[in-house]
Amino acid sequence: MKSLLLATLACCLAVPAFSAAPTAARAPLREYDVLRAFPPGRLAALSAGDIPDAKGFTGNNRAHGRWIESGPQRGSCRGVIAAVVAGDLVAADNAWRGIETAFAHQRADGGFIANPQANGKASTAFNANVETAYFFLQELGRALLVIRQSPHEAHFKDRIAALMPKLRRAADYINSGYDTIIPKVGHSVNRVIIAAKAFGTCGVVLGDEKLIARSRQLIAHAITLRDKEGVFIENGGRDSSYNVVSILFGSTLALHVALPEFEAVLPAAVAWQLTRILPTGEVDVKGNTRTGVGKEANAFGTAKTVNYKEVIFALTLYGVIHRDQAALASAERVFAYSERTGQTAK
């Protein structure tokens, strides 16, 4: 099996340089196999920060040292995925604690408790609470699907069975807020795609075609949120960090829900993204509308910067799926830069 995976990766690295022209429809792939074909150590490095703390918190909840909202718990789902792909069930069980912590904060209506962040903002309004819920669910649904595809499904059988009623309520909750999504986040296409990923992956897990249809509707809208050259629009312009988020989450969703029309528009977005990767591997932020230029701050008041891990993940994923040498080479440069400058460890 390992030799097959290495052969797959070698094939990826041997293809011609990237072209912005749409490629023919690809053969179906499983995300578990795609992740297994990542360069050795890549997935582990990208998920090293996704281990829950002693309280079961990840992401912004861990940074605050207390429960803020459900969205930040998506990191624990990524931790589960990386461990399952590596075949490390001890690590997977440890990461699973973050999922249990999230559902310990689920309300009777299927949503999740929300508390104020350091900046005083709280996702208590219905549209904001739906948003943070789908941020969590988009990685939870993905984690459950990767587990299904792996040889380790039996290890998780009982806990997944216990989770299903809670997931059903959570999915129904975000579905009840479907009409709030585009009005709230339509200016930021990556969040539309994240919502689509939540509906799509959870729909597949639950066998719910209505949720999958919602996912496709959101993707159809996201496709319209590109500029004339095919770059995803963030706050009215281009952003070299958030463009890659749209590529990453849309590409991931397309491994579980057939989205040929979305995959057909990806080459243009990727082509522009590759122009933002400097020879050093640093991501160029000139002209960005959101990150790296002091225009937005996080919950602690610090200016948002490029998410290097997402850039690396997106370009690696795209390169493996589409056998794209230029994307893989750029991912390698960004990864090397990120390792040198400590970006991967953030």
C-alpha positions as YAML, in Angstrom:
chain: A
units: angstrom
residues:
- id: 1
  name: MET
  ca: [0.00, 0.00, 0.00]
- id: 2
  name: LYS
  ca: [2.79, 2.40, 0.92]
- id: 3
  name: SER
  ca: [4.53, 1.79, -2.39]
- id: 4
  name: LEU
  ca: [1.30, 2.56, -4.23]
- id: 5
  name: LEU
  ca: [0.93, 5.83, -2.35]
- id: 6
  name: LEU
  ca: [4.51, 6.80, -3.08]
- id: 7
  name: ALA
  ca: [3.99, 5.95, -6.72]
- id: 8
  name: THR
  ca: [0.92, 8.16, -6.77]
- id: 9
  name: LEU
  ca: [2.88, 11.05, -5.31]
- id: 10
  name: ALA
  ca: [5.74, 10.47, -7.74]
- id: 11
  name: CYS
  ca: [3.24, 10.65, -10.56]
- id: 12
  name: CYS
  ca: [1.98, 13.93, -9.16]
- id: 13
  name: LEU
  ca: [5.47, 15.35, -9.17]
- id: 14
  name: ALA
  ca: [6.18, 14.24, -12.72]
- id: 15
  name: VAL
  ca: [3.39, 16.02, -14.55]
- id: 16
  name: PRO
  ca: [3.87, 19.10, -16.73]
- id: 17
  name: ALA
  ca: [3.85, 22.59, -15.25]
- id: 18
  name: PHE
  ca: [0.55, 24.14, -14.26]
- id: 19
  name: SER
  ca: [-1.81, 25.51, -16.86]
- id: 20
  name: ALA
  ca: [-4.72, 27.82, -16.11]
- id: 21
  name: ALA
  ca: [-6.87, 25.94, -18.61]
- id: 22
  name: PRO
  ca: [-9.55, 23.72, -17.02]
- id: 23
  name: THR
  ca: [-8.60, 20.05, -16.99]
- id: 24
  name: ALA
  ca: [-10.76, 17.07, -17.85]
- id: 25
  name: ALA
  ca: [-12.97, 15.65, -15.10]
- id: 26
  name: ARG
  ca: [-10.82, 13.66, -12.70]
- id: 27
  name: ALA
  ca: [-11.43, 10.12, -11.51]
- id: 28
  name: PRO
  ca: [-13.12, 9.79, -8.10]
- id: 29
  name: LEU
  ca: [-10.69, 9.91, -5.19]
- id: 30
  name: ARG
  ca: [-10.99, 9.26, -1.45]
- id: 31
  name: GLU
  ca: [-9.64, 11.92, 0.87]
- id: 32
  name: TYR
  ca: [-8.01, 9.29, 3.08]
- id: 33
  name: ASP
  ca: [-5.91, 8.12, 0.13]
- id: 34
  name: VAL
  ca: [-5.12, 11.67, -0.99]
- id: 35
  name: LEU
  ca: [-3.84, 12.59, 2.47]
- id: 36
  name: ARG
  ca: [-1.78, 9.40, 2.61]
- id: 37
  name: ALA
  ca: [-0.09, 10.59, -0.59]
- id: 38
  name: PHE
  ca: [1.10, 13.85, 0.99]
- id: 39
  name: PRO
  ca: [4.89, 14.24, 1.29]
- id: 40
  name: PRO
  ca: [6.21, 12.43, 4.37]
- id: 41
  name: GLY
  ca: [5.71, 14.45, 7.54]
- id: 42
  name: ARG
  ca: [3.67, 17.18, 5.83]
- id: 43
  name: LEU
  ca: [0.27, 16.38, 7.36]
- id: 44
  name: ALA
  ca: [1.75, 15.84, 10.82]
- id: 45
  name: ALA
  ca: [3.51, 19.21, 10.67]
- id: 46
  name: LEU
  ca: [0.37, 21.02, 9.54]
- id: 47
  name: SER
  ca: [-1.76, 19.49, 12.30]
- id: 48
  name: ALA
  ca: [0.74, 19.70, 15.16]
- id: 49
  name: GLY
  ca: [-1.19, 22.58, 16.72]
- id: 50
  name: ASP
  ca: [-4.54, 20.79, 16.62]
- id: 51
  name: ILE
  ca: [-4.19, 18.77, 19.81]
- id: 52
  name: PRO
  ca: [-6.71, 19.72, 22.54]
- id: 53
  name: ASP
  ca: [-5.38, 21.09, 25.80]
- id: 54
  name: ALA
  ca: [-6.18, 19.57, 29.19]
- id: 55
  name: LYS
  ca: [-9.67, 21.11, 29.05]
- id: 56
  name: GLY
  ca: [-10.30, 19.73, 25.58]
- id: 57
  name: PHE
  ca: [-10.02, 23.15, 23.93]
- id: 58
  name: THR
  ca: [-8.45, 23.92, 20.56]
- id: 59
  name: GLY
  ca: [-7.95, 27.06, 18.52]
- id: 60
  name: ASN
  ca: [-9.39, 30.27, 19.86]
- id: 61
  name: ASN
  ca: [-10.94, 28.48, 22.84]
- id: 62
  name: ARG
  ca: [-7.49, 27.27, 23.86]
- id: 63
  name: ALA
  ca: [-6.04, 30.75, 23.28]
- id: 64
  name: HIS
  ca: [-8.64, 32.23, 25.63]
- id: 65
  name: GLY
  ca: [-8.26, 29.43, 28.16]
- id: 66
  name: ARG
  ca: [-12.02, 29.01, 28.29]
- id: 67
  name: TRP
  ca: [-15.00, 28.08, 26.16]
- id: 68
  name: ILE
  ca: [-15.87, 30.78, 23.64]
- id: 69
  name: GLU
  ca: [-17.81, 29.02, 20.89]
- id: 70
  name: SER
  ca: [-17.99, 25.87, 18.79]
- id: 71
  name: GLY
  ca: [-16.07, 26.97, 15.70]
- id: 72
  name: PRO
  ca: [-12.58, 26.81, 17.24]
- id: 73
  name: GLN
  ca: [-13.10, 23.15, 18.13]
- id: 74
  name: ARG
  ca: [-12.67, 22.28, 14.46]
- id: 75
  name: GLY
  ca: [-8.96, 21.96, 15.20]
- id: 76
  name: SER
  ca: [-9.60, 18.78, 17.17]
- id: 77
  name: CYS
  ca: [-11.30, 17.30, 14.09]
- id: 78
  name: ARG
  ca: [-8.19, 18.04, 12.04]
- id: 79
  name: GLY
  ca: [-6.15, 16.37, 14.76]
- id: 80
  name: VAL
  ca: [-8.30, 13.26, 14.51]
- id: 81
  name: ILE
  ca: [-7.90, 13.18, 10.74]
- id: 82
  name: ALA
  ca: [-4.12, 13.48, 10.84]
- id: 83
  name: ALA
  ca: [-3.86, 10.74, 13.47]
- id: 84
  name: VAL
  ca: [-6.19, 8.40, 11.59]
- id: 85
  name: VAL
  ca: [-4.23, 8.89, 8.38]
- id: 86
  name: ALA
  ca: [-1.03, 8.15, 10.30]
- id: 87
  name: GLY
  ca: [-2.61, 5.08, 11.91]
- id: 88
  name: ASP
  ca: [-1.94, 6.50, 15.39]
- id: 89
  name: LEU
  ca: [-5.11, 5.63, 17.28]
- id: 90
  name: VAL
  ca: [-3.75, 6.84, 20.63]
- id: 91
  name: ALA
  ca: [-3.29, 10.30, 19.13]
- id: 92
  name: ALA
  ca: [-6.69, 10.05, 17.46]
- id: 93
  name: ASP
  ca: [-8.35, 9.28, 20.79]
- id: 94
  name: ASN
  ca: [-6.56, 12.22, 22.37]
- id: 95
  name: ALA
  ca: [-7.74, 14.58, 19.63]
- id: 96
  name: TRP
  ca: [-11.29, 13.20, 19.86]
- id: 97
  name: ARG
  ca: [-11.55, 14.79, 23.31]
- id: 98
  name: GLY
  ca: [-12.05, 18.12, 21.56]
- id: 99
  name: ILE
  ca: [-15.12, 16.80, 19.77]
- id: 100
  name: GLU
  ca: [-16.59, 15.59, 23.04]
- id: 101
  name: THR
  ca: [-15.85, 18.98, 24.60]
- id: 102
  name: ALA
  ca: [-17.72, 20.71, 21.80]
- id: 103
  name: PHE
  ca: [-20.83, 18.61, 22.25]
- id: 104
  name: ALA
  ca: [-20.70, 19.10, 26.01]
- id: 105
  name: HIS
  ca: [-21.58, 22.71, 25.11]
- id: 106
  name: GLN
  ca: [-24.44, 21.86, 22.74]
- id: 107
  name: ARG
  ca: [-27.82, 23.40, 23.50]
- id: 108
  name: ALA
  ca: [-31.18, 21.68, 23.25]
- id: 109
  name: ASP
  ca: [-31.89, 23.44, 19.93]
- id: 110
  name: GLY
  ca: [-28.78, 21.88, 18.35]
- id: 111
  name: GLY
  ca: [-26.68, 25.04, 18.47]
- id: 112
  name: PHE
  ca: [-23.82, 25.68, 20.85]
- id: 113
  name: ILE
  ca: [-23.24, 27.97, 23.80]
- id: 114
  name: ALA
  ca: [-21.29, 31.13, 22.95]
- id: 115
  name: ASN
  ca: [-19.40, 33.47, 25.28]
- id: 116
  name: PRO
  ca: [-17.63, 36.80, 24.68]
- id: 117
  name: GLN
  ca: [-14.14, 36.85, 23.19]
- id: 118
  name: ALA
  ca: [-11.35, 39.10, 24.43]
- id: 119
  name: ASN
  ca: [-12.64, 41.88, 22.18]
- id: 120
  name: GLY
  ca: [-16.11, 41.64, 23.73]
- id: 121
  name: LYS
  ca: [-17.75, 40.12, 20.67]
- id: 122
  name: ALA
  ca: [-19.88, 37.00, 21.11]
- id: 123
  name: SER
  ca: [-21.58, 34.72, 18.59]
- id: 124
  name: THR
  ca: [-24.90, 34.86, 20.39]
- id: 125
  name: ALA
  ca: [-27.05, 36.35, 17.61]
- id: 126
  name: PHE
  ca: [-28.72, 33.62, 15.59]
- id: 127
  name: ASN
  ca: [-26.83, 34.25, 12.34]
- id: 128
  name: ALA
  ca: [-23.48, 34.40, 14.15]
- id: 129
  name: ASN
  ca: [-24.25, 31.29, 16.17]
- id: 130
  name: VAL
  ca: [-25.15, 29.40, 13.00]
- id: 131
  name: GLU
  ca: [-21.87, 30.56, 11.50]
- id: 132
  name: THR
  ca: [-19.65, 29.31, 14.31]
- id: 133
  name: ALA
  ca: [-21.59, 26.03, 14.34]
- id: 134
  name: TYR
  ca: [-20.95, 25.36, 10.67]
- id: 135
  name: PHE
  ca: [-17.28, 26.23, 11.13]
- id: 136
  name: PHE
  ca: [-17.10, 23.30, 13.55]
- id: 137
  name: LEU
  ca: [-19.34, 20.96, 11.59]
- id: 138
  name: GLN
  ca: [-17.44, 21.37, 8.32]
- id: 139
  name: GLU
  ca: [-14.41, 19.68, 9.86]
- id: 140
  name: LEU
  ca: [-16.40, 17.24, 11.98]
- id: 141
  name: GLY
  ca: [-18.27, 15.90, 8.96]
- id: 142
  name: ARG
  ca: [-14.98, 15.62, 7.11]
- id: 143
  name: ALA
  ca: [-13.35, 13.75, 10.00]
- id: 144
  name: LEU
  ca: [-16.18, 11.23, 10.17]
- id: 145
  name: LEU
  ca: [-15.94, 10.60, 6.42]
- id: 146
  name: VAL
  ca: [-12.16, 10.11, 6.53]
- id: 147
  name: ILE
  ca: [-12.65, 7.65, 9.39]
- id: 148
  name: ARG
  ca: [-15.17, 5.75, 7.26]
- id: 149
  name: GLN
  ca: [-12.64, 5.53, 4.44]
- id: 150
  name: SER
  ca: [-9.85, 4.33, 6.72]
- id: 151
  name: PRO
  ca: [-9.12, 0.84, 8.11]
- id: 152
  name: HIS
  ca: [-9.91, 2.19, 11.58]
- id: 153
  name: GLU
  ca: [-13.67, 2.73, 11.38]
- id: 154
  name: ALA
  ca: [-14.40, -0.06, 13.88]
- id: 155
  name: HIS
  ca: [-12.25, 1.67, 16.49]
- id: 156
  name: PHE
  ca: [-14.66, 4.63, 16.47]
- id: 157
  name: LYS
  ca: [-17.90, 2.72, 15.91]
- id: 158
  name: ASP
  ca: [-19.51, 3.15, 19.33]
- id: 159
  name: ARG
  ca: [-18.59, 6.78, 19.86]
- id: 160
  name: ILE
  ca: [-19.75, 7.72, 16.36]
- id: 161
  name: ALA
  ca: [-23.06, 5.95, 16.97]
- id: 162
  name: ALA
  ca: [-23.48, 7.97, 20.17]
- id: 163
  name: LEU
  ca: [-22.61, 11.15, 18.28]
- id: 164
  name: MET
  ca: [-25.16, 10.75, 15.48]
- id: 165
  name: PRO
  ca: [-28.22, 12.18, 17.30]
- id: 166
  name: LYS
  ca: [-26.15, 15.19, 18.37]
- id: 167
  name: LEU
  ca: [-24.85, 15.69, 14.85]
- id: 168
  name: ARG
  ca: [-28.40, 15.42, 13.52]
- id: 169
  name: ARG
  ca: [-29.54, 18.21, 15.84]
- id: 170
  name: ALA
  ca: [-26.55, 20.37, 14.94]
- id: 171
  name: ALA
  ca: [-27.11, 19.87, 11.21]
- id: 172
  name: ASP
  ca: [-30.79, 20.72, 11.60]
- id: 173
  name: TYR
  ca: [-29.77, 23.83, 13.50]
- id: 174
  name: ILE
  ca: [-27.53, 25.22, 10.76]
- id: 175
  name: ASN
  ca: [-30.14, 24.24, 8.20]
- id: 176
  name: SER
  ca: [-32.69, 26.31, 10.10]
- id: 177
  name: GLY
  ca: [-30.35, 29.26, 9.61]
- id: 178
  name: TYR
  ca: [-29.56, 28.61, 5.96]
- id: 179
  name: ASP
  ca: [-31.20, 31.84, 4.81]
- id: 180
  name: THR
  ca: [-28.92, 33.88, 7.09]
- id: 181
  name: ILE
  ca: [-25.67, 32.60, 5.59]
- id: 182
  name: ILE
  ca: [-25.27, 34.56, 2.36]
- id: 183
  name: PRO
  ca: [-26.56, 37.85, 3.82]
- id: 184
  name: LYS
  ca: [-24.04, 37.54, 6.65]
- id: 185
  name: VAL
  ca: [-20.94, 36.23, 4.88]
- id: 186
  name: GLY
  ca: [-21.52, 36.83, 1.17]
- id: 187
  name: HIS
  ca: [-18.80, 39.49, 1.15]
- id: 188
  name: SER
  ca: [-16.34, 36.78, 2.20]
- id: 189
  name: VAL
  ca: [-16.66, 33.90, -0.23]
- id: 190
  name: ASN
  ca: [-14.44, 31.54, 1.76]
- id: 191
  name: ARG
  ca: [-17.12, 31.44, 4.47]
- id: 192
  name: VAL
  ca: [-19.81, 30.59, 1.94]
- id: 193
  name: ILE
  ca: [-17.65, 27.64, 0.88]
- id: 194
  name: ILE
  ca: [-17.03, 26.65, 4.50]
- id: 195
  name: ALA
  ca: [-20.79, 26.59, 5.05]
- id: 196
  name: ALA
  ca: [-21.18, 24.48, 1.90]
- id: 197
  name: LYS
  ca: [-18.59, 22.06, 3.26]
- id: 198
  name: ALA
  ca: [-20.53, 21.70, 6.52]
- id: 199
  name: PHE
  ca: [-23.79, 20.97, 4.73]
- id: 200
  name: GLY
  ca: [-22.13, 18.63, 2.24]
- id: 201
  name: THR
  ca: [-19.96, 16.54, 4.53]
- id: 202
  name: CYS
  ca: [-22.60, 16.28, 7.25]
- id: 203
  name: GLY
  ca: [-25.17, 15.48, 4.58]
- id: 204
  name: VAL
  ca: [-23.06, 12.57, 3.37]
- id: 205
  name: VAL
  ca: [-22.49, 11.32, 6.93]
- id: 206
  name: LEU
  ca: [-26.21, 11.49, 7.72]
- id: 207
  name: GLY
  ca: [-27.37, 10.28, 4.31]
- id: 208
  name: ASP
  ca: [-29.37, 13.50, 3.95]
- id: 209
  name: GLU
  ca: [-29.78, 14.57, 0.33]
- id: 210
  name: LYS
  ca: [-31.45, 17.83, 1.35]
- id: 211
  name: LEU
  ca: [-28.32, 18.93, 3.19]
- id: 212
  name: ILE
  ca: [-26.20, 17.96, 0.19]
- id: 213
  name: ALA
  ca: [-28.49, 20.00, -2.06]
- id: 214
  name: ARG
  ca: [-27.98, 22.99, 0.25]
- id: 215
  name: SER
  ca: [-24.24, 22.48, -0.11]
- id: 216
  name: ARG
  ca: [-24.45, 22.58, -3.89]
- id: 217
  name: GLN
  ca: [-26.60, 25.73, -3.76]
- id: 218
  name: LEU
  ca: [-23.97, 27.50, -1.68]
- id: 219
  name: ILE
  ca: [-21.20, 26.36, -4.02]
- id: 220
  name: ALA
  ca: [-23.17, 27.63, -7.01]
- id: 221
  name: HIS
  ca: [-23.35, 31.02, -5.31]
- id: 222
  name: ALA
  ca: [-19.66, 30.94, -4.40]
- id: 223
  name: ILE
  ca: [-18.75, 30.44, -8.05]
- id: 224
  name: THR
  ca: [-20.36, 33.81, -8.79]
- id: 225
  name: LEU
  ca: [-18.14, 35.52, -6.20]
- id: 226
  name: ARG
  ca: [-15.01, 35.67, -8.37]
- id: 227
  name: ASP
  ca: [-13.48, 38.51, -10.32]
- id: 228
  name: LYS
  ca: [-13.12, 38.55, -14.10]
- id: 229
  name: GLU
  ca: [-9.89, 36.55, -13.89]
- id: 230
  name: GLY
  ca: [-11.41, 33.89, -11.65]
- id: 231
  name: VAL
  ca: [-9.93, 34.88, -8.28]
- id: 232
  name: PHE
  ca: [-12.23, 34.50, -5.28]
- id: 233
  name: ILE
  ca: [-13.36, 37.88, -3.95]
- id: 234
  name: GLU
  ca: [-12.83, 38.87, -0.32]
- id: 235
  name: ASN
  ca: [-14.20, 42.21, 0.83]
- id: 236
  name: GLY
  ca: [-14.38, 43.44, -2.73]
- id: 237
  name: GLY
  ca: [-10.91, 42.37, -3.86]
- id: 238
  name: ARG
  ca: [-8.15, 39.79, -3.80]
- id: 239
  name: ASP
  ca: [-6.44, 38.31, -0.77]
- id: 240
  name: SER
  ca: [-3.55, 35.85, -1.02]
- id: 241
  name: SER
  ca: [-4.53, 34.09, 2.21]
- id: 242
  name: TYR
  ca: [-8.30, 33.90, 1.90]
- id: 243
  name: ASN
  ca: [-8.26, 32.97, -1.80]
- id: 244
  name: VAL
  ca: [-6.44, 29.84, -0.76]
- id: 245
  name: VAL
  ca: [-9.06, 29.09, 1.91]
- id: 246
  name: SER
  ca: [-11.69, 28.93, -0.82]
- id: 247
  name: ILE
  ca: [-9.44, 26.63, -2.85]
- id: 248
  name: LEU
  ca: [-8.73, 24.41, 0.16]
- id: 249
  name: PHE
  ca: [-12.22, 23.94, 1.53]
- id: 250
  name: GLY
  ca: [-13.85, 23.69, -1.88]
- id: 251
  name: SER
  ca: [-11.31, 21.09, -3.01]
- id: 252
  name: THR
  ca: [-11.86, 19.10, 0.17]
- id: 253
  name: LEU
  ca: [-15.63, 19.18, -0.20]
- id: 254
  name: ALA
  ca: [-15.31, 18.04, -3.82]
- id: 255
  name: LEU
  ca: [-13.64, 14.83, -2.61]
- id: 256
  name: HIS
  ca: [-16.89, 13.91, -0.86]
- id: 257
  name: VAL
  ca: [-19.57, 15.60, -2.97]
- id: 258
  name: ALA
  ca: [-19.23, 15.69, -6.76]
- id: 259
  name: LEU
  ca: [-18.74, 19.33, -7.77]
- id: 260
  name: PRO
  ca: [-17.41, 19.33, -11.34]
- id: 261
  name: GLU
  ca: [-18.54, 22.90, -11.96]
- id: 262
  name: PHE
  ca: [-16.56, 24.11, -8.95]
- id: 263
  name: GLU
  ca: [-13.46, 22.15, -9.85]
- id: 264
  name: ALA
  ca: [-13.66, 23.63, -13.35]
- id: 265
  name: VAL
  ca: [-13.15, 27.15, -11.96]
- id: 266
  name: LEU
  ca: [-10.31, 26.25, -9.61]
- id: 267
  name: PRO
  ca: [-7.42, 26.45, -12.11]
- id: 268
  name: ALA
  ca: [-7.80, 30.22, -12.50]
- id: 269
  name: ALA
  ca: [-7.85, 30.79, -8.73]
- id: 270
  name: VAL
  ca: [-4.83, 28.53, -8.29]
- id: 271
  name: ALA
  ca: [-2.97, 30.19, -11.16]
- id: 272
  name: TRP
  ca: [-3.24, 33.57, -9.45]
- id: 273
  name: GLN
  ca: [-2.32, 32.07, -6.09]
- id: 274
  name: LEU
  ca: [0.90, 30.69, -7.53]
- id: 275
  name: THR
  ca: [1.88, 34.19, -8.64]
- id: 276
  name: ARG
  ca: [1.71, 35.26, -5.00]
- id: 277
  name: ILE
  ca: [4.34, 32.74, -3.91]
- id: 278
  name: LEU
  ca: [7.73, 34.45, -3.92]
- id: 279
  name: PRO
  ca: [10.93, 32.56, -4.78]
- id: 280
  name: THR
  ca: [11.72, 32.45, -1.05]
- id: 281
  name: GLY
  ca: [8.40, 30.74, -0.31]
- id: 282
  name: GLU
  ca: [6.96, 33.80, 1.38]
- id: 283
  name: VAL
  ca: [3.40, 34.69, 0.39]
- id: 284
  name: ASP
  ca: [3.13, 38.12, -1.20]
- id: 285
  name: VAL
  ca: [0.52, 40.28, 0.56]
- id: 286
  name: LYS
  ca: [0.72, 43.38, -1.63]
- id: 287
  name: GLY
  ca: [-2.79, 44.52, -2.55]
- id: 288
  name: ASN
  ca: [-4.51, 42.16, -0.11]
- id: 289
  name: THR
  ca: [-7.93, 43.22, 1.10]
- id: 290
  name: ARG
  ca: [-7.81, 41.42, 4.45]
- id: 291
  name: THR
  ca: [-4.56, 39.81, 5.63]
- id: 292
  name: GLY
  ca: [-0.98, 40.96, 6.08]
- id: 293
  name: VAL
  ca: [-1.73, 44.63, 5.52]
- id: 294
  name: GLY
  ca: [-3.20, 45.68, 8.86]
- id: 295
  name: LYS
  ca: [-6.80, 45.93, 7.67]
- id: 296
  name: GLU
  ca: [-8.33, 43.36, 10.04]
- id: 297
  name: ALA
  ca: [-7.62, 42.26, 13.60]
- id: 298
  name: ASN
  ca: [-8.22, 39.01, 15.45]
- id: 299
  name: ALA
  ca: [-10.06, 38.67, 18.77]
- id: 300
  name: PHE
  ca: [-6.99, 39.88, 20.67]
- id: 301
  name: GLY
  ca: [-6.51, 42.98, 18.53]
- id: 302
  name: THR
  ca: [-3.54, 41.63, 16.57]
- id: 303
  name: ALA
  ca: [-3.51, 42.24, 12.82]
- id: 304
  name: LYS
  ca: [-4.47, 39.21, 10.76]
- id: 305
  name: THR
  ca: [-1.63, 37.64, 8.80]
- id: 306
  name: VAL
  ca: [-1.37, 34.99, 6.10]
- id: 307
  name: ASN
  ca: [-2.31, 31.52, 7.31]
- id: 308
  name: TYR
  ca: [0.71, 29.65, 6.00]
- id: 309
  name: LYS
  ca: [-0.57, 26.25, 7.03]
- id: 310
  name: GLU
  ca: [-3.68, 26.71, 4.91]
- id: 311
  name: VAL
  ca: [-1.61, 27.87, 1.93]
- id: 312
  name: ILE
  ca: [0.60, 24.79, 2.21]
- id: 313
  name: PHE
  ca: [-2.35, 22.45, 2.71]
- id: 314
  name: ALA
  ca: [-4.33, 23.89, -0.20]
- id: 315
  name: LEU
  ca: [-1.48, 23.76, -2.71]
- id: 316
  name: THR
  ca: [-0.41, 20.28, -1.60]
- id: 317
  name: LEU
  ca: [-3.98, 18.99, -1.78]
- id: 318
  name: TYR
  ca: [-4.61, 20.56, -5.17]
- id: 319
  name: GLY
  ca: [-1.29, 19.28, -6.47]
- id: 320
  name: VAL
  ca: [-1.94, 15.70, -5.38]
- id: 321
  name: ILE
  ca: [-5.54, 15.64, -6.61]
- id: 322
  name: HIS
  ca: [-4.80, 17.18, -10.00]
- id: 323
  name: ARG
  ca: [-1.23, 15.90, -10.42]
- id: 324
  name: ASP
  ca: [-0.02, 19.47, -10.67]
- id: 325
  name: GLN
  ca: [3.74, 19.90, -10.44]
- id: 326
  name: ALA
  ca: [3.71, 23.68, -10.10]
- id: 327
  name: ALA
  ca: [1.28, 23.60, -7.18]
- id: 328
  name: LEU
  ca: [3.34, 20.93, -5.43]
- id: 329
  name: ALA
  ca: [6.58, 22.81, -6.02]
- id: 330
  name: SER
  ca: [5.07, 26.02, -4.65]
- id: 331
  name: ALA
  ca: [3.73, 24.14, -1.64]
- id: 332
  name: GLU
  ca: [7.24, 22.82, -1.03]
- id: 333
  name: ARG
  ca: [8.71, 26.34, -1.12]
- id: 334
  name: VAL
  ca: [6.06, 27.73, 1.20]
- id: 335
  name: PHE
  ca: [6.52, 24.82, 3.59]
- id: 336
  name: ALA
  ca: [10.29, 25.35, 3.72]
- id: 337
  name: TYR
  ca: [9.79, 29.07, 4.35]
- id: 338
  name: SER
  ca: [7.17, 28.36, 6.98]
- id: 339
  name: GLU
  ca: [9.44, 25.93, 8.79]
- id: 340
  name: ARG
  ca: [12.34, 28.41, 8.72]
- id: 341
  name: THR
  ca: [10.25, 31.26, 10.09]
- id: 342
  name: GLY
  ca: [8.15, 29.34, 12.61]
- id: 343
  name: GLN
  ca: [4.88, 29.81, 10.73]
- id: 344
  name: THR
  ca: [4.05, 26.10, 10.75]
- id: 345
  name: ALA
  ca: [4.20, 25.95, 14.53]
- id: 346
  name: LYS
  ca: [1.58, 28.68, 15.01]
...
